[in-house]
Amino acid sequence: MKTILLAAAVCGLTLGVASTSLSQQAGSEWVNMNQKVTVLMREGKNEEALALSHQALALAEQKVGPQHRDVATSLRSLGILQERVKDDQGAAASYARALAIYEKEYGEKLGYVSQTAELLATVYDRIGEPAKAEPLFLRALVTAETSYGVDSLYAASAAHNLARHYDQRNEFDKAAPLYERAVALREQGLSEKHPAAAASQNYLAAMYARKGDYAKAEQAYIRLLALRAKYLGENHSNLAAIETTLGAVCLNKGDLDAADGHYRRALAIYEAKLGPEHFEVANSLTRLATLELKREKPTDAESYVRRALAIREKAFGPTHANTLQSMLDLVTIHRAAGKEAEAAELEKRVQELRAPKP
């Protein structure tokens, strides 16, 4: 979401420069410098862009004074670049100054106010100042609603970002309805097939899982799976990751049969899309083995782990950490089945493989 916000700000920078007559701006040289900054940013040439952005800011201050909207445009550009080079304190100062200029000139009825407030709030969250971030996120939401409407995609984005703020602070009851609002607005404004329509649903589901509310997490991930399937198709490999997460949620909830179904669907997708010897197939087999152990079926678990071991040994070699982990999984299964001698022998073999070579 941060990437989306920065991309929107870069786009807004270009539009802001182009939309006002030059007679009211810092002049054509400043316009050209800002446009070049935008190009350099899109090309990832951040250090070059940063140096030019400082020059553009100085030129704007010289031409139109320190409180002009063109200075705010340069400050936003500078803040984005400072974030990219990990200068969060500098970015916060640039965004704060830009926001103050926009507020003075436009009040609350400008998208740049909402956007710049969100940029500043996100930096405050990252540097550990949530008390400064919250009112800015709240204000960004109100400004987006005022400028574009309560049902707009801008309001959806602002609601999502405020939800993320609460989510990160474990204020789940505040975050959940904001995520749900963002999901609904994005479905309405973008269609269910647009990838952004599922973004807030993904965060909502993960939040419930982290909270330990596995019943709500399960329903949220099922909804996410449906949204992703509409965008990606029913058998896309990315859906296997969601099926895997659903399996883990159901396992934590104690619903072993549901977990089994999700793990098996993930395995089937990986096998079909990536091939039967892909490492993700081995990972899925390992999860099924863990499930069978919980069901007290060590024989079934052993068959899955042996197949996973063969895949990992072929893919990574006999001494790779993943291969050795499969061997240790087999040790655990042998012990669960009462095969202590086999477990001890295999455990000794793992220790030998781990020993440094002379």
N, C-alpha and C positions, 0 to 999 in steps of 0.2 A: 504493500500500500504506500509505503514511503516513496518507492520508485515512481508510482503513478502520480503522486502529489508533486514530486519534483519535475516530472515530465510536463505536467499541466502548467507548472509555474514557468518552465522554459518556454512553452508555447505562448503563455500569456505575456511573457516579456516581448516576444516578437510582435504579437498583436498590439500590445500597448504602444510600442514605438511607431507602428505603421498607421495607427488609427487617428492620430492627432496631427493637425497641420504643423509644418516645420516652423512657422512663425511663432508658434506657442511653445516650442521646444528648445532644447539646447543647441540646435543646429544640425546641419546635414553631417558634419564630421562625427558628432556624437551618435547620430542614428546609425551611420556606417560602422562605427566601432561596436555598438551594441549588437548589430546584426552579425558581425564577425565573431563576437563573443558567443552568440548562440550557436553558430556553426561549429566553433571549436569545442563547445560543450557537447554537442551531439556527436562529434568525432572522438570524444574522450580525451582531448588534449587539454586537460584541466589546468596544468601549470601555465601554459600559454594563455589560456582563457582568463585565469586569475590575474595575471599581470596586466592584460588588456582591460579587464574589468575595473581594476584600480585606476587606470588611466581614464576610462570613460566616466567614472565617478568624479574624479578630480575636474574633468572638463565640464561636466554638468554643473557642479558646484560653482565653478568659475563663471559660466555663462548665465545661469538662471537663479543662482543662490541656493543655500543649503536646504530650503524647505519646499522645493518644487517637486512635482510628481515625477519628473524625469530623474531626479536624484533618487527617489524611492525605487524607480525601475532599476537603476544601476545597483542600488543597495540589495535588492532582491537577487539579482544576478550574482552579485558578490557573495551573498549568504549561501546560495546554492553551491557555489564553487568552494567556499570555505568548508562546507559540510563534506564535499567530495575529497578534500585533502585533509580531513579529520580535524579541522580547526572549529570545534563546536562553540567555543566561547566567542570567537570572532563572528561566527554565523549568527549566534544569538544577538549580538550587538547590532549587526547589520539588519537583521529582520526587525528588531525592536524599533530601530530608527525609521525603517521603511514604513512600518505599521503606523507610527505616529504621524508621518507625513500624509499617508492615505486617509487617516482618520480626520485630520484637520481639514483636508481639501474636500473629501467626499462624505464624511460621516460614516454611517453604517451601510449605505445603499450602494455598495460596490463589491463585485466579486473579489477584487484584489484584497480587500480588507479581510474577508473570510479566508482566502487562500494564504495570505501572509501570516495571519493569526495561527493557522494550522501549522505552517512551517516553523514558526517560532515555538509553538507548544510542543511539537515533536522533538525539537532540540532540547527543550527544558526537560522533557521526560527522559531523554537519553543521558543527560548530564546529572540526573538525580535531583531535579527540582520540580516534582509533581504538583506542588502547591501553586507554582506559577503557571504550570501547564493547564490545569483544569479550567480556570476561568477563560483562558484563550480558546480552548476547544469548545466550551459552551457558547462563547461569543461567536465563534466561527459557524456553529450550527444555526444560531439565530440569524446571523447575517446572510447565510446561504438561503435560509427560508424567506427572508425579507427580499433579497435580491432576485431569487429565481423561483421561489414557490416551495411550499412545504412538501410537494410531491416530486420535486425535481431530483435529477441525478446528483446535483451539487449537494442537496440536502442529504441524499443517501451517503455520499462520500464523507460528509461532515459527521453524520451519525455513526458511521463505521469507525472513524478515527477517534471519536469520543468513547465509543465502546472499547476500542483497543486500550485507551488510557485507563479505563476502569478495570478492564480485564487484567492488565499488567499489575494492578494494585490489588488483585483478588477481590474486587468489589463486584462480584458476579451478578448480584441482583440488579445493579445499575447497568451493567454491560449487556445482559441478555436481551432486554427489550429494544435496545439500540441496534444490536446486531440484527434482530428480527425485522426491525423497520428498514434497515439497509437492504436486507435480502428482498423484502417485498417491493421496495421502490425500484431496485435494480431489475427485478423480474418484470415489473410493469414498464420500465423505461427502456430496457435493453433487450427484452425477450429472454426466456429461460435458456436459450441456446448460447447466449453470450457468456464468455468465461468469467467476466466480472460478477455475473449474477450469482455465482457459487462462492465467491471469495468470502463474503461475510458469513455464509453458512458454514464454511470450513472453520473459520475462527470460532464460531458459536459452538460447533461440535467439539472442537479441541478444548474449549473452555469447560464444557460440562464434564469431559473426561478427566481433565486436570482437577476439577473440583471433586471428583469421585461420584458424581451423579450419573451413574452408568445407564440408567433407564433413559434419561433425557439425551445423553450422549448417543445412545444407540439410535434413537429416533432422528436425531440431528444428522448423524452420518448416513442413515438410510435416505434421508432427503437430499443430502449432498451427493450421494451415489446416483440418485435419479437425475439431478441437475447435470452432473458431469456426463452421464450417459447420453443426455440429449445433445450435449455439445460435442462429445468425442466419439459417440457410437457405443453400442452395447458391449463390445469386446476389446476396447482399447486397453493397452497395458497399464495406463495410469489408473484405471478402475481397480486393478488388482491391489494397488496400494491402499485404496479405501476399503476394499473387502478385508484386507489384512488387519487394518485398524479396527474395523467392525468386529472381526474375530477376537481381537484382544479385549475390546470393550465387553463383549459377551462373556469372555472367559472371566474377566474381573467381576462380572455380574453373577457368575455362577451358572450361566446357561450354556452348558457344554455342547448341546446339540446345535444350537444356533452358531456357536463359535466354529464348530466342525463344518457347517455349511459354508460359512464365509471363507474359511481357510481353504476349503476344497475349490471354491470358485476362483479364488486368487491363484491357486496352483494351476487350474485348468487354463486360465488366461495367460499366465506366464509360459506354460508349455506351448500353447498355440502361437503366441506372438514372439517369444524369445527362443524357443527351442527347448528340448528336454534336458539339455546339459548346461543350461544357463545357471549362474550363481543364484539368481532369484528363485529358481526352482528349488535349489538346495535349501535356501532360507525357508521357503514354504513347507518343504518336507520336514524341516526341523521343528517348525511350529506345530505341525500335525503330530509329530512325535511327542512333543511336550503335552499336547492335549490327550494323547492316548495314555501317557503315564498318569495323568490326573484321573483317567478312567480305570486305572489299574490294569492296563492291557500292555504289559512290557513286550510281548511278542510282536504286536502290531507296531509299537514304537520302534522296536529294533529294525524292522524292515524299512521304515522311513529313514532312520538315521544312517543305515548302511548305504542306501541310495544317495543320500546327501553327502556322505563321506566320499563315495566314488566320484561324484561330480566335483567336489572341492579338491580332491587330490589330483584329478586330471586338470582342473583349471588353474590351481595355484601351486601344486607340488606337495610333497609329503610333509614338509616342515613348516608350511605356512600356518599362521595363527588360526585361520578358519578351519583348515584341515584338522589341526590338533584339537580344536574345540569339538568337532564332530566325534573324534575319538574319545574325548572326555564325556560327551553325551552318551556314547555307547557304554562307557564305564558305569555311568549312573544307571543306565537301563539294566546292565548285568546285575548290579547290586539289588535293584528293585525286584529282579527275577530270582534272587538268591544264588546267583552264579558268582560267588566271591572269588574263586580261583581265576576265572576268565577276566573279571574286573581288575584284579591285582596285576595280572600279566599285561593287560592292555595299558594300565596306568604306568607300569614300569617302562613300557615301550614309548609312551608319550614323554616321560622324563628323559629318556635316551635321545629322542629326537630334538628335545629342547636344549640339550646340553651343547655348549659351544664346541665347535670343531677345533682340534689341536692345530 
